[in-house]
Amino acid sequence: MSRFLYRLGRGAAAHPWRTICAWVLLAGVVAGLAGAFGGTPQDDYDVPGARAQVGIDQLRAHLPAAGNAGARVVVHDRDGRTVPADALATLTGRLREMPHVVLVEPAVPSADRDTAVVALHYGVPVTHPDLMGNLAPLDAAVAPLRASGLQVELGGDVPESAAAPMTGRGELVGVVAALLILVLAFGSVVSAGLPIATALVGLGIGSAGVTLLAAAMDVSTAAPMVATMVGLGVGIDYALLLLTRHAEYLAQGVPVVEAAGRAAATAGRSVVFAASTVLVSLLGLRLAGLPVYSSFGFATAIAVVSVAAASLTLVPVLCRFAGRRVLPRAVRRGTRGSAQGTGPRSPLTARWAARVARKPILWATAATVAMLALAVPALDMRTWPQDPSSQSTSVTTRRAYDLVSAEYGPGSNGPLTVVADRSRLSDDAVARLAATLEARPDVVSVTPATTSPDGAISVLDAVPAFGPTDARTGQLVRDVRASLPAGAELTGGTAFFSDISDMLAGRLWLVIAFVVGVSVLLLAMVFRSVVIPLKAAVMNLLSIAAAYGVMTAVFQWGWATDLLGLDHAQPVSSWVPILMFAILFGLSMDYEVFLLSRIREDWLATGDARASVVRGLSATGRVITSAAAIMVAVFLGFASEVDVVVKQLGIGMAAAILLDATVVRMVLVPATMSLLGDWNWWLPRWLDRVLPTVHAEHTEHVPVTDGSASTGVTGPATAGPRPATHPAALPAPHPVADDEPELVGAP
């Protein structure tokens, strides 16, 4: 692989216009295909395996108005006057004229009659392209009432699909923050802009790829956002890693084209393996059991592959154009030593690494205690799928939810629907079922049973005494379901959400086992060690657990809801923990690969296991810190979006990356590796024989200065180093051919 990456990087730098033309052609083809055949993201609300899905399927088959999309219009007079009957009649008529509407129920007034709810039902599911994310027909129908001074809010399936759209603010905040961080870290505007430009190119093609994916399968409306969030972060990281190694070679006097090839052969391997770990983690999302997670995994994988490919080919091109301008001005003028100015060594990082190595037990203990303390709130985590009550009060669905809760009771926002099979239950059985439900102290009322036109089913709603997100809701669903006779099914939004929450809580452990197991195997193949992969898995789990704890404290305990534009504490979305784990485990492995590659390089060259930890950390400290700061900025930018699930993802992932790049990479990893010494690289002989080896092809033009390029060296059966090419033995720089002149300032 090293030979291939070397030729790829050097060839891209030697022939920049060919590479650019190839990317322009690729972008044109992908964009053209996306425009001609691409699909539109839409959510799939069916969950095979959920108990409530049985009742939903029965409703769709026998009572389509109850089993398909729905909406409700909440009309409220702010002055407390009775809502005019003629206004409600006009509204009902306008709603009946909307496309796909099959039933508009009579208005239901509140006890004080200053509020009325009009429910409407569609004959098609909410995923229909005319309904999904389209509030225009409803807004047009209620416009006269709003013009008259009445407050009109929209709730239900259709409004919820469009109530909190992405504004794009997250991407803008992340890009601006990344630019500022890179300028401060590297002292060069060119160095700052190059990784961002590369990431944006890869992300653009990846977005077109996601559009093509939407034509082949159902892609969640949130999947492109997640793909953008991850793609932007890792794209900048990968380009930054390549740029940093390229700048090191330039500072050593290596010509631009040759430096690009060497950077691709060394740091490029780290990029390939880091991207591979992210892809492996994303594969685990398919084990979650819900179709929506498959779309998250595929969409994000497309983005990761696109930005990785852009980094490996476009970074050398842009470095060729920039020449020595990727170096800080002081270095270019010779007023600061190259090793200090552009090499990976940072005096502060080196001093810190040495300090940790001197007292590893103390530092390891302190860091572990801190991480465990942050993880403690996760023990109290309660999950519930996204709900209008969790949104900002600036969203119409939240205002409709609040009006219904205040005027009709909190349980009116989440009634429990019971579907009775009339071939198995008689009229008396249905009546006894209704009486049993109404006698429950946690049920306020039960509606009269409605029989479908074909007489196949009867349907009734039980209104709980508390709202859907209440901690008692899950137990209520389980108790009611256990009390139902054979032939009756509990369904509806509340039961459906409860089933989803239980399913995801159980599936989380399966996803964790798969992702951790495959990642450990991959790292063992790369680094030829048993200890390194297991230690990396434990530390990654520790950082993710701490992030869960932070997210629980911020949202469920309400420690920072005000800062995020939320007015009350709320449970963690059921969609977030599995999605966070799969993405974060891969991203944490990125930093693990970056750091361990340099540590292994030094260990193979010197045989000094403890000193190699210090030198490896000092060599990668700046790039890892800068990359993590960029990732944190990107994720916090997405936390500024309106949607609460996006906020939770942004906060949780930002916390995990921050902790991983500081406490884990800068304290726990050097402390534990200093303690273990040569045992870090222990691999039993029998495992060495059966474990596949990732070979690196060594040629005279492929320098071996990165641990990722040295992974083909078979690990020791017992502690101790193996020979490797020392950086001092690198071949002379390959000269630039006469027909390939430097475009900007040859060194």
N, C-alpha and C positions, 0 to 999 in steps of 0.2 A: 504493500500500500504506500510506503514511503516513496518508492520510485514513481508511482503513478501521481501522487500528490505533488512531488517535486516538479515533474514535467508539466502538470496542470498549472501550478502557480507560475513557474518560469515561462511557460508558453503564453499564458494570459498576459503577463507583463511584457514579454517580448513582442507580442502582436496585439496590442490593446484594442485597435480598431476592429480587428476580426472578432475579438471577444464581445465588444460592445454591439457589433452588428448581429452576432448570434443571440444576444440577450434581447435586442430590439425585435428580431424575428420571432423569438420564443414568446415575448410579450404580446406581439401582434397576433400570433396564432392562438394563444390561450384566450386573449381577450375576444377575438373573433368567434371562437367556439363558445365562449361563455355568453356572448351576445346572441348567438344564433340558437344555441341548444341549452343554455343555462336555465336552472330552475330558481324558484323563490323559496327561501327558508320558511318553514312552517312547523308548528309544534304538533307532535303526535300525542294526543291525550289518552290513547288506549294503553293500558298496562296489562299485558297478558300475565296471568298468575295472581293478580290482585283479586281478592274475594269480591270486592264491590263491582268489578268488571262484569260479573255474571248478571247482576241486576241491570246494569247499564245496557248490556246486549239485549236483555228482555224488553226493556223500555223502547229501544230502537226498533225492535221487531214488531211490537204490538201497539205502541203509543209513541209514534215519532215525535210528537210535539214535546214530550217530556224527556226523550232520550237524546235529542240533538242540541244544537246551540240555543242559548237563551240570553236574555238581557232583561234588565228592569230599569224603569225610569222612576226616580224618586223626586216628587214635586213637593216643595216646602215653602210656606209663607213665613218670611222672617219676622213679620209683625205679629204672628200668632193668630191671624184670621183664618177662617175656613177656606180651604182651597176651592175655588169656584167649580161647580159641577160642569158648566158649559166648557170651561177650559179643559177639563179632563176628557169630556166627550170629543172635543176637537182633537186632542192629543191621540186618543184611541183610534180615531179615524185615520189620522196621518200615519200612525204606526202600522195599521193594517195594510196600507198601500206600499209599504217598503218591500223590496225584493226578498223572496224566500220566507217571508213571515207567514206562518200557517195558523197561528192562534194568538190573540191578544186577550188576556184575562181582564175581567172588570177591575176597576181601580179599588184598592183596599185602603180605606182611610184609617188614620191613627185614632186613638181614643179621644184626643182633643181636636181632631179633624183639621189641624193645620198642616198635615202631611198626608200624602197619598202615594201608594206604590202601584205602578202599572207594570205587570210582567208580560213579556212577549216571548214567543217560541218560534224558532225557525225549523224548516223542514230539512235542513242540511247541517252537517257538523260544523263546529267553529273553525276547522281547518280549511273550509271552502275558501277559495281565493277571493270571493266577493265579500267575505266576512272578516277573515283573519287580518287584524290590524287596521280595519277600515271603520272609522267612526263617523264618516261623512254623512251617511243616510240618517243615523240617529241624531246627529247634531242638527241636521236640516229639519227633522221632524219636531224637535223640541224648541227650535229657534223662536217661534211666536210666544211660547210661554216665558222664555227667558227675556224676551223683549218687553213683556208686560210687567216685569219686575219680580216674578217668582223665581226662587232658587230651584234649578233643575240639575240633578246629578245622575250619572249613569253607572250602573253596576251590572254584574253578571259576566258570562263567558266572553262575549264579543267585546265589550268595553275593556275588560281586563287584558285582552290581547293587544290593545293599542294604547293603554293608559300611560305607560312610562317608557316611551321610546328612547333609544340611545341618542345622545346629542353629539357625540364625537369629541366631547370635551376631554375625555380621558386620554385619547391619543395625543391631543395637542399639549396637554399638561405634561405628559410623559416625555414627549420629544423635546420640549423647551427645557425641562429639568435635566434631561440627559445631556443636552448641548452645554448647559452651564457647568455640569459636573465634569465633563470631559475637558472643557477649556481650563478649569481650575486645576485638574489633575495632571494634564499633559502640557500646559503652557503653549499650545499651538491650536489655532483656529482650524487649520487643515486637519490635524489629528482628531479634533473634536467632531468635525462635520463628516469625515469619511465613514466611520461606522454607522452613523445615522442614515446617511444616504444609501449605503449598501443594504441596511435593514429595510428601509422603505421600499426599495426596488423589489427585494425578495417578498416583502409583505404584499405588495401590489399584485404580483403574479400569483401568490398564494390565495389572495382574495378571489381572483378570477377562478382559481381551481376549486375553491369552496362553492362558487356559483355552479360550476359544472357538477360537483358532487350533489348539489340540491336537485339536479335533474335526474339523478340515479337513485336517490333515496330521500326519505324525510330528514331534513336537517333542521334542528331546533333554531328558533329565531335568536336564541342567545349564543349559539355555537360560533357564529362569525365574531362576536365580541370576545369570547374566550380565546379563539384562535388569534385574534389581533393582539390581545393582551400578552399572550405567551410569545407569539412570533416576534413582536416588537422588542420584548425584553431579551430573548435569547439571540435574536438577530444582531442587536447591538453588542451583546457579550461576545459572540463568536467573531465578529469583525474586529472588536477591540483586542481580543487575544492574538489574532493574526497580525494586526497592526503593531502591537507592542513588540512581538518577536521580530517583525520586519525592521522596526526602528532600532532594535538592538544590533542587528547585523549592519545596518547603515552606519551606526556609531562606531563599529569596529572597522569601517573602511570597505565593506563589501559593496560592490556595485548594486544599483537599484534592482536590476532584473534578477541577478543572482540572489539578492536578499529576499526577493519575493518567492523564488523557488524554495529557498531554505526555510522560510517561514511556513510555507505550505506543507513542506515535508515534515516539519517538526510540530509546530502549533496546529497545523491542519489535521494531524492525527488526533490531537485532543478534541478538536471540533467534531470530527467524525464520531469518535467514541462518546462524546458528551451528547450529541444529537441522538445517537443510538439508544442511550439510556433513557432519554426523554420519550422516544418512540416506544420503547418497551413498556414504560410506565403507562403510556396512553392506551396500549393494548389491553391493559387491565380494566379499562372502563367497560369493555364489552361484558365483563363478568358481573357488572352491576345488575343485569337482568332487565333493564329498561331501555327501549330503543333510543331514547333521547341521549343516553350516555354514549352510545355507538357513534352518533352524529358528532358529539363533542370530541371524541377521540379521533375520528377520521379528519374532521375539519382542522383540528389543532395539529395533527400530524402533517397535513398538507402545508400548513404555514411553516412548521419547523423545517421540513425538507427544503422548502423554497428559500428560506433565509440562510440555511446552511450552505446550499449550493451557491447562492449569491455571494456569501462571504468568501468561499474558497476560490471563486473566479473573479469577482469584481474588486475585492480588496487589492489583489496584485495589480489590476489595471489602474485603479485610482492611485495606488502608491507609485506606479510608473509616472503618471501625470504629475503627481505632487513632488517627486524627486526627494530632495533633502528637506523640503518644507514640512514634512511630518515631524521633524525634530524641533524642539524648542529653539527659539532664536538665539539664546545664549550659547547653545551647543553648536549651532551652525556657524556662529562667529568665533567659536573657540574660546569663549570667555568662561566656560564651565566645563569641567571634565566630562567626557562622554559617559564614563561609567556612572557618574553621579546624575547626569542630566537625563540620559535616555535609557540606560540599562535598567533591568528590573530591580536592581538593588536599591532599597530605600534605607537610609541610616536609621530612621525611626523604627521601621519594620524589623530591621536586623537586631536592634537593641531589644525590642519587645520579644522577638523569638528567643533570643539568648536568655532573657529574664525568665520566660516561661520554662525553658529547658533546665534552668538551674534548680527550680523548685517545682517539678512536675506534679507531685502528689498534691501539694497545696492548691495549685491552679486547677488541676482536674477536679478536685473535690469542690472548690468554690463554684466552678462553672456548672458542674452537675447539679449542685444544690439550687443554683439560680434557675436552671432550666426546669427542674422538677417543681419548683415553687410556681413558676409561670404556668406549668401544665396542670396544676391542681384544679383550677376552675373547670377544666374539661370534664372532670368527674361528675359535674352537675349539669353537663350539657343536655338540653332538651331540644329535639328537632321537630320541625313542622314545615310542610311545603309552603311555598310563597302564598301569601294571603293578602287581600286588599288592606286589612288592618295594619299591616307592616309597612305600608307605603307612606310617603310624605303626604301631608294634608293639602299640598298643592295639586294632587292628583284627584280627578273626579271620582274614581272608584273608591278612594279612601273616604271622601266626603259623603258619598252615598252609603257606605258601610256605617259611618258614624251616625248618620241620620236614622237609619233603620235600627241601629242598636238603641239609640236614645228614645225613639218613638214606639218601637214594637218589641224591644227586648233584645239582648245580645244574641240569644239563640236563634233569632229569626234570620241571622246571616248564615247559619249553617244547619238547616234542618236535616234530620235523618229520614231518608226515604226507604220505605219498606215495600217490596214488590212481592205480592202473593200469587202463586200459581193456582188458578182456579180449578185446574184439573185435579189438584191435590188438596185444596182447602175449600170448604163450603162457606156459605154466608155466615153461619154461626161461628165457624173457626176464625174468619176474618174479624168478626165483631169481638170475639174474645181476645184476639191479638191486640186490637186497638185499645180495649179496656185495660189489658195488662200494661201496655205502654203508658197509658194516661195515669195509671196508679203509681208510677215511679216518681219518687220525690225530685229526681233530677230532670224530669220532663214537664214542661209548662203546659203544653196542649198537644192534641193530636187531631189532624184534619179528618173529615169524613172520607171514607174510602171511595176512590174513583175507579170504575171498571172500564177497561179498554173497549173500543167498539166491537172487537171480535170476541169479547168475553173471555179472553185467555188469561188476563192478569187483572188484579186490583192493586191500586197504589194508594198509599197514605203517607203523610209526613208527620213526624214527631219533632216538636220544637224543644230543644234542650233549654235548661235554665241558665246556661252560660255559653260564651262564644266559642267558635271553633278552635282558637289558639289557646284556650284555657288548658291548664295542666291536667284537668280531669277528663278531657275529651276522649283521649285514647282508651281509658278504662271504661268509659260510658259505651263506646263503640263495641268493645269486647263483651261487656255485660249484656247489652241489648242483643247482639248477634247470638250469644249463647242461649238466650231465653226464647228465641224464635222457634216456632215449630218447623218440621220438615216441610219444604215447599215454599218457604218464605226466605227472601234474601234482603239483606241490608245494603243499601247503596246510597248514592248522593255524594255531593262534594265532600262533606265532612268525613264520611266513612271511607271514601276513596283516598283522601289525603292521609287518613290514619293508616290505611293499608300500605300506602307508599312509604310512609315514615318507618313502619315496622320492617318492610322489605329491605329498604336501604340500610337500616341499622344492622340487619343480619348479613347482608351482602358485603358490608364494609370489610369484614374480616377475610372474606374470600379474596377481595381485591388486594388487600394488604399482603396476604400470603403469596399471591401470584407475583405481584410487582417486586416485593422484596426478594423472593426466591430467584427470579430470572435476573434481577439486577446483580445479586451476589454472584451468580454464575458468570455473568458477563465480566464483572470486575476481576474475578478469579482468573479468567482466561487472559485478560489484558495485563494484569500486574503479577501473575504467577505467585499468588499468596492466598492463604486461607484467612489469616488474621485481618488483613486489610479490608476485604469485602465485608466480613462480619462486623468489624468495627464501624465501617462506613454506614452499614444498614442500621445499626443501633443508634448512631449519632443522628442520622436522618430522621429516624422515628422520634427521637427525643426533640428535635427542632420542630417537627410537625405537631407533636403533642403540645409543645409550648404554644405554638400558633393557635391550636384549638382552644387552649386555655385563654389566650388573649382575646380571641373572638367571642368566647362565652362571656367573659367579663365585660367587654365593650358593649355587646348587643343584648345578651340575656340578662345580665346584671345591671345594664344601663349605665355603665361608668362613663361612656363618652357618646351617648346617643345625640345629645344636644349639638355637639361639634359636627355631627354627620347629617344634621338636618332632620333628625327623627325626634318625635315628641314623647316616646315611651319605650320602655324595655320590651324585648320580644325574643321568641325562641330563634335558634339558628335554623336557617332553611335546610330542609332535608336534602336538597340537591347539593349542598356545599361540601360536606365532609369528604365524600368519595371523590368528587371532582378535585378538591384541594389536594387530597393525598396523592392521587395519580400524577398531577402536574408538579407538585412540590417535590416529590421524591425524585423525579427526573431532573428537575432544576438543581436540587441539592447535589445530585451526582455530577452535574456539570462542574461545580466548584471542586468537588472531590477529585475529579479527573485532572483539572487544571493544576491543583496543588500537588497531588501525588506524582504526576508526571515529572515535575521538577525534582521532587524529593528522590524519586527512583533514579533519575538521571545522575544525580550527585552520588547516590549510594553505589550505583554500578561503577562509577568512575573512581571513587575513593575507597569504598568499603567501610566508611565511617558512618554507621547507621544514625547515631545521635547527632553528629554535626551536620549530616545531610538534611535533617529535619529543619535545623536553623537556617541553613543556606537556601533550602527549597522554599521556606516560608518567606524569607526576605526577598527572594527572587520573584515571588508571585503575589506578595502582599498588596502592592499597589493596584495591579490589574484586577485582582479579586475584589478588593474594596471598591474600586471604581465601578466594576461591573455590577456588584450588588447594590451600590447606591443608585445606579441607573434603574435596575430592576425594581427597587423599592419605589423610586419616583414614578415609574410607569404604573405600578399597581395602585399607589395612592392616587394617581390621576384618575384611574377608573373608579376609585371609591367616591369621587365627586359626582358620579352619575346619580340619577334619580332613583333607579331601580334598587331595591334593598338587597336583592341577591347579588347584584354586581358590587354593591358596597361591601357586603360581607366577604365576597371573594377577594376584593381589593385589599381590605384590611387584613384578612387572614394571611394572604400570600405575602403581603409586604412585611408583616411581622415575622413570618417564617424565614424569608430571605435575609432580613436584617439579623436575626438571631443566628442563622446558619453561617453567615459571612463574618460575624464578629465572635460570638461566644464559641461556636463550634470550630470554625476554620482557624481562628486566631488563638484559641485557648485550648479547647479539648483535643483537637487533632495533634498539635505539637506536644502537648503534655503527655498524652497516652503513647504517642510514637517514641518520645524520648524515654519513657519508662520501659517500653517493650524492646527497644534496641533492635538487634538482628532478628528477633522473633517476629518482627513485623513482616518479614519476607519468608517466613517458613511455609513450606509446601511439602507434604508427604510424597515420597518417591512414587508410591502406587497411584496417587492422584495426579502427579506430574505426568505419568505415562498415559493416563486415560483422558485427562482434561485437554480439549483442543487448544492448540497454541495459535495465537494471532501473530503471524510472522511479519517481520519488517525486512524488506529487501535492501541490503546495504550495497550501494554502488559508490564509485569514486565521486560521483556528483551529488550524492545524497548524504548530507551531514547528519550525524546522529547526536543531536544535542538536547533532545527533548525526551523525557521518559516515555511519552506516547510513541516515539519512534523506536524505542528500545524494547518494546514489549515482546518482541520475538525471542529475546534471550530467555532461555529456559530457567525458571526459578529454582532456587536451591532446595534440595531435599532436606537439608538441615540449614541452620542459620549460617549465613556467610555470603559474600558477594560473588558475582560471576563477572568475567571480563566483559568489557564493553569499550566502544570507541570513545576515547577521552576527547573533550572539546578541543584540547590543544592539538589533536591530530587531524583536525579538519583539513580537507583539501583546499588548495589555493582557490580564491574566488574565480568563478568561471567568467571570462571576459565577455563583454557585450560585443556582438558582431558589428562589423563596420556598417552593415545595412540596417542596424537596429540602434540608431542614435538615441541618447537620452532626450526625452522631451522637455524635461525641466531639470536643470542643474545637476549634472552627473557629479557624484562625490569624487 
